[in-house]
Amino acid sequence: MHWKLFATVADAAGERELTLDLGDEATVRDALDALFERHPELSDVVLDDEGDLREHMTLLCGETNPFLDGRGFDEPVGEDETLALFPPVSGG
């Protein structure tokens, strides 16, 4: 699976794109765990103290937000799926 990281998330990781190998039965939680294994510093950036996605942080699985349109952390992630993390955006 492929991650695309944007803005401050990419800055914290020091890279904007990365590919991780996960099994066929992977979920969004598995994908995040693999991302945090490679970049532990992202855990505090992406998750709140309860382990939930931070408010205003957006995670897309393909073109779908699994926290709005799916099963959240339990959403299945295909082997060839692209996930994206967007921090809050401000400005005008």
Phi, psi and chi 1 to 4 in degrees:
 res  aa     phi    psi   chi1   chi2   chi3   chi4
   1 MET       -  157.4   51.8   98.9   34.0      -
   2 HIS  -120.6  133.9 -172.3   76.2      -      -
   3 TRP  -106.4  138.9  -85.0  105.3      -      -
   4 LYS  -118.1  126.2  -69.9 -173.9  176.6 -174.1
   5 LEU  -113.9  141.6  -50.7  175.9      -      -
   6 PHE  -125.9  151.2  -65.6   88.0      -      -
   7 ALA    51.2 -127.1      -      -      -      -
   8 THR   -65.4  -25.7   55.4      -      -      -
   9 VAL   -66.8  -45.5  177.6      -      -      -
  10 ALA   -64.9  -39.9      -      -      -      -
  11 ASP   -61.4  -43.5  -67.1  -17.4      -      -
  12 ALA   -65.5  -37.2      -      -      -      -
  13 ALA   -79.5  -25.4      -      -      -      -
  14 GLY    79.1   12.4      -      -      -      -
  15 GLU  -156.2  153.2   61.3 -176.8  -33.3      -
  16 ARG  -100.6  -24.0  -61.8 -161.9  178.9  -75.5
  17 GLU  -141.0  144.4  -64.6 -170.8   28.8      -
  18 LEU  -155.2  153.4   59.5  142.6      -      -
  19 THR  -116.2  134.1  -59.9      -      -      -
  20 LEU  -127.5  141.7  -59.8  169.8      -      -
  21 ASP   -93.8  119.0  -67.8  -38.0      -      -
  22 LEU  -127.1  158.6  -61.7  176.3      -      -
  23 GLY   -69.9  172.2      -      -      -      -
  24 ASP   -66.0  -21.8  -69.0  -22.9      -      -
  25 GLU   -96.3   19.3  -56.4  -68.3  -42.4      -
  26 ALA   -69.5  152.3      -      -      -      -
  27 THR  -121.0  174.0   63.5      -      -      -
  28 VAL   -57.6  -39.8  166.6      -      -      -
  29 ARG   -61.1  -43.6  169.2   65.9   71.0 -164.8
  30 ASP   -61.9  -41.2  -62.9  -33.3      -      -
  31 ALA   -64.5  -42.2      -      -      -      -
  32 LEU   -66.2  -42.8  -80.1  168.6      -      -
  33 ASP   -59.1  -41.5  -72.9  -14.5      -      -
  34 ALA   -66.5  -39.1      -      -      -      -
  35 LEU   -63.0  -44.5  177.3   65.3      -      -
  36 PHE   -69.7  -27.9  -61.3  152.8      -      -
  37 GLU   -65.3  -39.7 -174.5  173.7  -44.5      -
  38 ARG   -78.3  -35.1 -178.3  156.7  167.9  178.5
  39 HIS  -132.3   77.7  -68.6  -70.1      -      -
  40 PRO   -57.4  -28.2  -13.4   19.3      -      -
  41 GLU   -64.3  -19.0   66.1  -81.7    7.4      -
  42 LEU   -77.8  -21.2  -69.8 -177.9      -      -
  43 SER   -55.3  -48.6 -179.7      -      -      -
  44 ASP   -69.9  -25.0  -70.4  -22.2      -      -
  45 VAL   -75.6  -38.0  173.5      -      -      -
  46 VAL   -94.9  -37.9  175.2      -      -      -
  47 LEU  -109.4  147.8  -57.7  177.8      -      -
  48 ASP   -85.8 -174.6   64.0   18.5      -      -
  49 ASP   -64.9  -22.0  -67.9  -22.0      -      -
  50 GLU   -91.3   -0.8  -73.1   79.7   39.2      -
  51 GLY    85.4   10.7      -      -      -      -
  52 ASP   -92.3  160.3  -64.5  -38.7      -      -
  53 LEU   -60.7  132.4 -158.8   64.3      -      -
  54 ARG   -59.1  147.7  -75.6 -166.1  178.6  -82.9
  55 GLU   -57.1  135.1 -172.7  175.6   -1.8      -
  56 HIS    75.0   -3.1  -55.1  -62.9      -      -
  57 MET   -79.0  133.7 -177.6   69.3   64.5      -
  58 THR  -113.5  130.8  -59.6      -      -      -
  59 LEU  -121.0  125.0 -173.5  151.3      -      -
  60 LEU  -112.8  139.9  -64.0  179.5      -      -
  61 CYS  -115.6  102.1 -174.0      -      -      -
  62 GLY    69.4 -121.4      -      -      -      -
  63 GLU  -108.9   12.3  -63.9  179.3    8.3      -
  64 THR  -115.2  140.1  -57.4      -      -      -
  65 ASN   -91.5  107.1 -177.3  -28.8      -      -
  66 PRO   -66.1  -14.9   24.2  -31.5      -      -
  67 PHE   -85.6  -16.4  -65.3   93.2      -      -
  68 LEU  -106.3  -38.7  -62.9  177.0      -      -
  69 ASP  -118.4   13.3  -56.0  -40.7      -      -
  70 GLY  -150.0 -146.8      -      -      -      -
  71 ARG  -104.0   20.9  -62.0  178.2    1.4 -156.3
  72 GLY    62.9 -130.3      -      -      -      -
  73 PHE   -63.1  -22.2  -71.0  117.9      -      -
  74 ASP   -89.5    0.8  -64.8  -33.3      -      -
  75 GLU   -63.0  129.2 -176.2   73.0   16.5      -
  76 PRO   -64.8  145.3  -17.3   28.3      -      -
  77 VAL  -122.8  119.9  176.1      -      -      -
  78 GLY   -70.3  155.2      -      -      -      -
  79 GLU   -57.0  -34.1  179.8  178.2  -36.4      -
  80 ASP  -101.0   13.3  -63.5  -34.3      -      -
  81 GLU   -72.6  149.8 -167.3   73.9   64.1      -
  82 THR  -110.7  127.6  -63.5      -      -      -
  83 LEU  -111.0  149.9  -74.4   91.2      -      -
  84 ALA  -134.5  142.6      -      -      -      -
  85 LEU  -119.9  124.6  -89.5  173.3      -      -
  86 PHE  -121.1  126.1  -60.9   85.4      -      -
  87 PRO   -78.2  173.0   30.4  -34.9      -      -
  88 PRO   -55.1  143.5  -17.2   25.6      -      -
  89 VAL  -114.7  132.5  177.7      -      -      -
  90 SER  -131.6  169.2   63.0      -      -      -
  91 GLY   122.9 -177.5      -      -      -      -
  92 GLY  -151.2      -      -      -      -      -
